[in-house]
Amino acid sequence: MTVPTTLDKVMTDEILKVIRLKFDLDAASEIKVTSIEIDQDEQKIRIELLITTTERPEALAKSYFGLTGKVREALGSSWSGFFPVITPQFNSGLHA
């Protein structure tokens, strides 16, 4: 069963920090968590992101490798039994 949920602000901020570092995004880039769902049966936590940046898609794709492990660390021991499935959507450009 999949259940929508929210993580506390500290945990969400830590996840966003890890993602920003992993993708090496500049301060002008924006990352938003658009949804988090927990599947108790499959022991998965699905995290959907919206990333707005001027970075080239090829550079971002290279940085995606290893992201799951970093997010798992950020989730901490309370989510250790769950596998994070991270789905980013990328928007080109920045909004003023």
N, C-alpha and C positions, 0 to 999 in steps of 0.2 A: 504494500500500500504506500502510495506517495502522498506526503503531507507537506504543504507549504509551511515554511517557518522563517523566523528571523534569527540571526545571530546577534549577540550583544555587540554594542558599538566597539568595544575594545577588540573583539575578535575580528569583526568586519574590517576595522582599520588596519589590523595586523595583516590580514589577507591582501588588502589593497596595497599595503607597503611592499609586501613580498612580490606581488605582481608587477608593481611599478619598477622595482629593482631588477627583476628578472628580464623584463622587456627593455630596461634601460631607457625609460620614457622621461622626457624633459618635463619641467614643472608646468608647461603650457598644455600638456596632454591631459585628458580627462578620462578617468575610469569610474564606471558606475556598476554596482551589482544590481542587475535587473530582476533576478529571482534566485531564490534558494529553495530547493525541494529535497526532502529526505525520504528515501525509499527504505523503509524498515526491512522489507522482505529481502531485497537485494543488497542491503547494507551499503547504499550509495548516498552520497550527498551531491546533488547537481547544483552547480553554481554557474549562472549565466551572467556574462559581463558585456558591457558596452564600452568600447575604448575608442575615443576620438583623438586622433593624432595626425601629424603630418609625416610620420615615419613611413617608410616604404614597406609594403606588405611582406616583401622577401626578407627584410631584416627582422620583422616581427615573427615570421614563421621560424626562423633559426632560433629565436629566443624561447620558443614554446617548449622545446625539449627540456625536460627536467622540471617543468612548472608544477606538475602534480605532486612531486615529492616535496617541493618547497611549500605548497599550500597545505599539504598534510602536516608538515611541521608546524605551520602557523595555526592550524586547527587545534593542535595540542592533544593531550591524552584523553580528553572527554569525547573526542570523535575518532579515536584511534581504530575502532572497529569498522569505520566507514571509509569507503574509497571515494575521493573527490573526483567528480567528472566536471571538468571546466570547459565551458563553451563560450569563447569570446566572439563578439561581433565587432568588426572594425569599421569606423567611419573615417573617411579621409578628410583632412583639413581641420581647422579649428573654428569654433564659433565665437564671434565677438560679443 
